[in-house]
Amino acid sequence: MTALGVKPRELPKMLFGKPLDPRNNSLNLIRLILAFMVLFAHSFFVVGAGTGPGFKGENLGGWAVAGFFGISGYLITGSRFNNNIGPYLVHRAARIFPAFLVCLLVMAGAFAPIAYVAQHSSLHGFFQTPTTPANSVFANMFLKISSYDIAGTPAGVPYPGAWNGSLWTLYFEFLCYLLIALLGSLALVRKSPWPILAAFLLSVLVWANIARLDPYLQNNFDFNMLSRLVPYFLGGAVVKVFARRIGLNWQGGVAALVLAAGCVFGLDGFGNQLAAPFIAYLLLWVSTWLPSPRLVLRHDISYGAYIYAFPVQQLLAVFGAYHWGVWWFTVAAAAATIPFATASWLLVEKPIMAIAKRRT
């Protein structure tokens, strides 16, 4: 009983396991590992060695992105349910846009000029090319990537004409943020976990029938990619909305692994997407026991690693590093990416998020 004599509302008891401790998990480390998985997968493209390892229609980078979306779905759904829509949108914009815009500026103002000089021995004509540096920034600044080259660079490399093959996913991730913003505004969604589960199953159904739907949308690339990625995000959201009853433990982790494998290997076409909640649960469970360096617990450089890895790889390729082969190239690119990711976190992401939290 409270001081006013009103009995507080009791939370339902957990069926099994324990809730995720937001202050004691290794999600930062897992996301950093996923970012370097994307880097490794892209190394095959950048050095001209094919598409790299993969299975069931996704290469290693695609599976890493699925993991990113699952973890993001879990965390972002929690953020929406704990905030009004205004602060929620401010937080989401502060997290994704500033570092993204700085990355565009770094590519246009540093990486591209270096590559242009290496290609032409001077900067003559750099600002009069079909894709000028300023235009590349403006064309891409709203997350939808429409221009991949800058002033005709990078050129003379195995994967020419693209400075950043990772940024395209951010547009679809932000659309998922907006979807959760909308769903979180509905009273029924806040009261019950079942609407989120229904939304997830609907998203899987859409992807399972994408071949039938594509002709009606003239094979629209954005619709196709959104249909492919939304189930991964909503899979994490499903885990979040059931987190009051379903906790994390090793039995649940093993069950999630078995169920995810059954979906992926047993169902062609949509099994990957149907496995999304089990993949998200598995990653969250791993975060409860995987040890993480204290520095990584305090500093999340995974986003910076994700957005800077590809341009760093391309700049290395401009200077011939692709001749080193996939493995040594990957090691060099990872080492060169960490300083950019760290600077992004310390100088852009962390300060701006702190300002956004104070003002909301």
C-alpha positions as CSV (number, residue, x, y, z in Angstrom):
1,M,0.0,0.0,0.0
2,T,1.2,3.5,-0.7
3,A,1.0,6.5,1.7
4,L,-2.4,7.4,0.2
5,G,-3.7,3.9,0.7
6,V,-3.8,3.0,-3.0
7,K,-2.4,-0.3,-3.9
8,P,0.3,0.1,-6.7
9,R,-0.2,-1.7,-9.9
10,E,1.7,-5.0,-9.9
11,L,3.7,-6.0,-13.0
12,P,3.0,-9.5,-14.3
13,K,5.5,-12.1,-13.2
14,M,8.1,-13.3,-15.7
15,L,7.5,-16.7,-17.2
16,F,11.2,-17.3,-17.2
17,G,14.6,-15.6,-17.3
18,K,15.6,-12.1,-16.2
19,P,15.1,-8.7,-17.9
20,L,18.0,-7.1,-19.8
21,D,20.1,-4.9,-17.5
22,P,20.5,-1.7,-19.5
23,R,23.7,-0.8,-17.6
24,N,25.3,-4.2,-17.7
25,N,25.3,-5.8,-21.1
26,S,27.7,-6.0,-24.1
27,L,25.4,-4.6,-26.8
28,N,28.0,-2.0,-27.7
29,L,30.5,-4.7,-28.3
30,I,28.1,-6.8,-30.3
31,R,27.1,-3.9,-32.5
32,L,30.8,-3.1,-33.0
33,I,31.4,-6.8,-34.0
34,L,28.5,-6.5,-36.5
35,A,30.0,-3.3,-37.9
36,F,33.3,-5.0,-38.6
37,M,31.4,-8.0,-40.1
38,V,30.0,-5.5,-42.6
39,L,33.5,-4.2,-43.2
40,F,34.8,-7.7,-43.8
41,A,32.0,-8.5,-46.2
42,H,32.6,-5.3,-48.1
43,S,36.3,-6.1,-48.4
44,F,35.4,-8.7,-51.0
45,F,33.7,-6.1,-53.1
46,V,36.4,-3.5,-52.7
47,V,39.3,-5.8,-53.6
48,G,37.4,-7.4,-56.4
49,A,37.1,-10.8,-54.9
50,G,33.3,-11.4,-55.4
51,T,30.6,-11.1,-52.8
52,G,32.2,-13.0,-50.0
53,P,30.7,-15.6,-47.6
54,G,27.0,-15.9,-47.1
55,F,24.0,-18.3,-46.9
56,K,20.3,-18.3,-47.6
57,G,20.3,-15.3,-49.9
58,E,22.3,-13.0,-47.6
59,N,26.0,-12.4,-47.5
60,L,27.8,-11.8,-44.2
61,G,27.1,-8.1,-44.4
62,G,23.4,-8.6,-44.9
63,W,23.2,-10.8,-41.9
64,A,25.1,-8.2,-39.8
65,V,22.6,-5.6,-41.0
66,A,19.8,-7.9,-39.9
67,G,21.4,-8.1,-36.5
68,F,21.7,-4.3,-36.3
69,F,18.0,-3.9,-37.2
70,G,16.9,-6.5,-34.6
71,I,18.9,-4.8,-31.8
72,S,17.7,-1.4,-32.9
73,G,14.1,-2.6,-33.0
74,Y,14.4,-3.7,-29.4
75,L,16.0,-0.5,-28.1
76,I,14.1,2.0,-30.2
77,T,10.7,0.5,-29.2
78,G,11.7,0.9,-25.6
79,S,12.7,4.5,-26.3
80,R,9.3,5.2,-27.9
81,F,7.3,3.6,-25.1
82,N,9.3,5.6,-22.5
83,N,9.0,9.0,-24.3
84,N,6.4,11.2,-25.8
85,I,6.6,11.5,-29.6
86,G,8.4,14.9,-29.5
87,P,11.4,13.9,-27.4
88,Y,11.5,10.5,-29.1
89,L,11.9,12.1,-32.5
90,V,14.5,14.6,-31.3
91,H,16.5,11.7,-29.7
92,R,16.3,9.6,-32.9
93,A,17.3,12.5,-35.2
94,A,20.2,13.5,-32.8
95,R,21.5,9.9,-32.9
96,I,21.5,9.4,-36.6
97,F,21.7,12.7,-38.5
98,P,24.7,14.7,-37.1
99,A,27.3,12.0,-37.5
100,F,25.9,11.1,-40.9
101,L,26.1,14.7,-42.1
102,V,29.7,15.0,-40.8
103,C,30.6,11.8,-42.6
104,L,29.2,13.2,-45.9
105,L,31.4,16.3,-45.3
106,V,34.5,14.3,-44.6
107,M,34.0,12.3,-47.7
108,A,33.4,15.3,-49.9
109,G,36.0,17.6,-48.2
110,A,38.8,15.1,-47.5
111,F,38.6,11.7,-49.0
112,A,37.4,12.7,-52.5
113,P,40.0,15.5,-53.0
114,I,42.8,13.1,-52.0
115,A,41.5,10.5,-54.4
116,Y,41.0,13.1,-57.2
117,V,44.6,14.4,-56.8
118,A,45.9,10.8,-56.9
119,Q,43.9,10.3,-60.1
120,H,44.6,13.7,-61.8
121,S,47.7,15.0,-60.0
122,S,45.9,18.2,-59.1
123,L,42.5,19.5,-58.1
124,H,41.9,21.2,-61.4
125,G,38.3,20.6,-62.4
126,F,37.3,19.1,-59.0
127,F,34.5,21.6,-58.4
128,Q,33.1,21.4,-62.0
129,T,32.5,17.7,-62.3
130,P,29.0,16.2,-62.9
131,T,28.8,15.2,-59.2
132,T,30.4,18.2,-57.4
133,P,31.3,17.8,-53.7
134,A,28.6,20.2,-52.6
135,N,26.0,18.5,-54.7
136,S,27.0,15.1,-53.3
137,V,26.4,16.4,-49.7
138,F,23.1,18.1,-50.6
139,A,21.8,15.2,-52.6
140,N,22.3,12.7,-49.8
141,M,21.8,14.8,-46.7
142,F,18.2,13.6,-46.0
143,L,19.5,9.9,-45.7
144,K,18.2,8.7,-49.0
145,I,21.4,8.1,-51.0
146,S,21.1,9.2,-54.6
147,S,24.7,10.0,-55.4
148,Y,27.5,7.5,-54.6
149,D,30.5,9.1,-56.4
150,I,32.1,12.5,-55.8
151,A,33.7,14.2,-58.7
152,G,34.2,10.9,-60.5
153,T,36.0,9.4,-57.6
154,P,36.9,6.7,-56.5
155,A,38.2,5.5,-59.9
156,G,40.8,3.0,-61.0
157,V,39.7,0.6,-58.2
158,P,37.9,-2.7,-58.4
159,Y,34.7,-1.1,-57.1
160,P,34.6,2.3,-58.7
161,G,32.1,5.2,-58.4
162,A,30.9,4.6,-54.8
163,W,32.4,6.1,-51.7
164,N,30.0,4.6,-49.2
165,G,28.1,1.4,-49.8
166,S,26.8,1.3,-46.2
167,L,24.8,4.5,-45.8
168,W,21.8,3.4,-47.8
169,T,20.5,1.3,-44.9
170,L,20.1,4.4,-42.7
171,Y,17.2,5.7,-44.7
172,F,15.3,2.5,-44.1
173,E,16.2,2.4,-40.5
174,F,14.9,5.9,-40.0
175,L,11.7,4.9,-41.7
176,C,11.4,2.1,-39.1
177,Y,11.9,4.8,-36.4
178,L,8.9,6.6,-37.9
179,L,6.9,3.4,-38.0
180,I,7.5,2.8,-34.3
181,A,6.6,6.4,-33.6
182,L,3.3,5.9,-35.3
183,L,2.5,2.6,-33.6
184,G,3.6,3.9,-30.3
185,S,1.0,6.6,-30.6
186,L,-1.9,4.1,-30.5
187,A,-3.3,3.3,-27.1
188,L,-3.9,-0.4,-28.0
189,V,-0.2,-0.9,-28.9
190,R,0.9,0.5,-25.5
191,K,-1.5,-1.7,-23.6
192,S,-0.9,-5.0,-25.3
193,P,2.0,-6.7,-27.0
194,W,-0.2,-8.4,-29.6
195,P,-0.5,-5.5,-32.1
196,I,3.3,-5.4,-32.5
197,L,3.4,-9.1,-33.0
198,A,0.6,-8.7,-35.6
199,A,2.5,-5.9,-37.4
200,F,5.6,-8.2,-37.5
201,L,3.7,-11.1,-39.0
202,L,2.1,-8.7,-41.5
203,S,5.6,-7.5,-42.5
204,V,6.7,-11.1,-43.0
205,L,3.6,-11.8,-45.1
206,V,4.4,-8.8,-47.3
207,W,8.0,-10.0,-47.9
208,A,6.8,-13.6,-48.5
209,N,4.6,-12.2,-51.3
210,I,7.0,-9.6,-52.6
211,A,7.2,-11.1,-56.1
212,R,3.4,-10.7,-56.4
213,L,3.4,-7.2,-55.1
214,D,6.4,-5.8,-57.0
215,P,4.6,-5.4,-60.3
216,Y,1.9,-3.3,-58.7
217,L,4.7,-0.9,-57.5
218,Q,6.7,-1.1,-60.7
219,N,9.4,-3.0,-58.9
220,N,10.1,0.0,-56.7
221,F,13.5,-0.5,-55.0
222,D,12.6,1.4,-51.9
223,F,9.5,-0.7,-51.3
224,N,11.4,-3.9,-51.9
225,M,14.2,-3.0,-49.5
226,L,11.8,-1.7,-46.8
227,S,9.8,-4.9,-47.1
228,R,13.0,-6.9,-46.6
229,L,14.3,-4.9,-43.6
230,V,11.2,-4.0,-41.6
231,P,10.7,-7.6,-40.3
232,Y,14.1,-7.6,-38.8
233,F,13.4,-4.3,-37.0
234,L,9.9,-5.4,-35.8
235,G,11.4,-8.7,-34.7
236,G,13.4,-6.8,-32.1
237,A,10.3,-4.8,-31.3
238,V,8.4,-8.1,-30.6
239,V,11.1,-9.2,-28.1
240,K,10.8,-5.8,-26.4
241,V,7.0,-5.8,-26.0
242,F,7.1,-9.3,-24.6
243,A,10.0,-8.5,-22.3
244,R,7.8,-8.1,-19.3
245,R,6.9,-11.7,-19.4
246,I,9.7,-13.4,-21.3
247,G,13.2,-12.8,-19.9
248,L,16.6,-13.8,-21.0
249,N,18.3,-17.1,-20.0
250,W,20.4,-19.8,-21.5
251,Q,17.4,-22.1,-22.2
252,G,15.6,-19.3,-24.1
253,G,18.9,-18.6,-26.0
254,V,19.2,-22.2,-27.0
255,A,15.5,-22.3,-28.0
256,A,15.9,-19.1,-30.0
257,L,18.9,-20.5,-31.8
258,V,17.1,-23.7,-32.8
259,L,13.9,-21.8,-33.9
260,A,16.0,-19.3,-35.9
261,A,17.9,-22.1,-37.6
262,G,14.6,-23.9,-38.3
263,C,13.1,-20.8,-40.0
264,V,16.2,-19.9,-42.0
265,F,17.0,-23.3,-43.3
266,G,13.5,-24.7,-43.4
267,L,11.6,-21.9,-45.1
268,D,12.7,-20.6,-48.4
269,G,11.9,-17.0,-49.4
270,F,10.8,-15.6,-46.0
271,G,12.5,-17.8,-43.4
272,N,15.2,-15.2,-42.7
273,Q,12.6,-12.6,-41.8
274,L,10.4,-15.0,-39.8
275,A,13.5,-15.8,-37.7
276,A,13.9,-12.1,-36.8
277,P,12.5,-12.2,-33.2
278,F,14.6,-15.3,-32.4
279,I,17.8,-13.7,-33.8
280,A,17.1,-10.6,-31.8
281,Y,16.5,-12.6,-28.6
282,L,19.7,-14.6,-29.3
283,L,21.8,-11.4,-29.6
284,L,20.3,-9.9,-26.5
285,W,20.9,-13.1,-24.5
286,V,24.5,-13.2,-25.7
287,S,24.9,-9.6,-24.4
288,T,24.1,-10.8,-20.9
289,W,27.1,-13.1,-20.6
290,L,29.6,-11.9,-23.3
291,P,32.3,-10.0,-21.5
292,S,32.9,-6.5,-22.8
293,P,35.9,-4.2,-22.2
294,R,35.1,-1.4,-19.9
295,L,36.0,1.2,-22.5
296,V,33.5,-0.3,-25.0
297,L,30.8,-0.3,-22.3
298,R,31.3,3.5,-21.9
299,H,31.8,4.4,-25.5
300,D,29.7,3.2,-28.4
301,I,31.7,3.6,-31.6
302,S,29.7,1.1,-33.6
303,Y,27.8,3.7,-35.6
304,G,30.9,5.5,-36.5
305,A,32.6,2.3,-37.5
306,Y,29.6,1.5,-39.7
307,I,29.5,4.8,-41.6
308,Y,33.2,5.3,-42.0
309,A,34.4,1.8,-42.8
310,F,33.5,1.8,-46.5
311,P,35.0,5.2,-47.4
312,V,38.2,4.2,-45.5
313,Q,38.3,1.0,-47.5
314,Q,37.9,2.8,-50.8
315,L,40.6,5.4,-49.9
316,L,43.0,2.5,-49.2
317,A,42.0,0.9,-52.5
318,V,42.8,4.2,-54.3
319,F,46.4,3.8,-53.1
320,G,46.5,0.1,-54.2
321,A,45.9,-1.6,-50.9
322,Y,43.4,-3.9,-52.7
323,H,46.4,-5.9,-54.0
324,W,47.0,-7.1,-50.4
325,G,44.1,-9.5,-50.6
326,V,41.0,-9.7,-48.5
327,W,42.4,-10.6,-45.1
328,W,45.3,-8.1,-44.9
329,F,43.1,-5.5,-46.5
330,T,40.4,-6.1,-43.8
331,V,43.0,-5.8,-41.0
332,A,44.3,-2.5,-42.4
333,A,40.9,-1.1,-43.0
334,A,39.6,-2.0,-39.5
335,A,42.7,-0.3,-37.9
336,A,42.2,2.8,-40.0
337,T,38.5,3.0,-39.3
338,I,38.7,3.0,-35.5
339,P,40.2,6.5,-35.3
340,F,37.4,7.9,-37.4
341,A,34.7,6.0,-35.4
342,T,36.2,7.2,-32.2
343,A,36.3,10.8,-33.3
344,S,32.7,10.5,-34.5
345,W,31.6,9.3,-31.1
346,L,33.6,11.7,-28.9
347,L,33.2,14.9,-31.1
348,V,29.8,14.5,-32.6
349,E,27.5,11.7,-31.4
350,K,28.0,11.8,-27.7
351,P,27.9,15.6,-27.2
352,I,24.9,16.1,-29.5
353,M,22.9,13.3,-27.8
354,A,23.7,14.8,-24.4
355,I,22.4,18.2,-25.6
356,A,19.3,16.6,-27.0
357,K,18.6,14.8,-23.7
358,R,19.1,17.9,-21.7
359,R,16.7,19.9,-23.9
360,T,13.9,17.3,-23.9
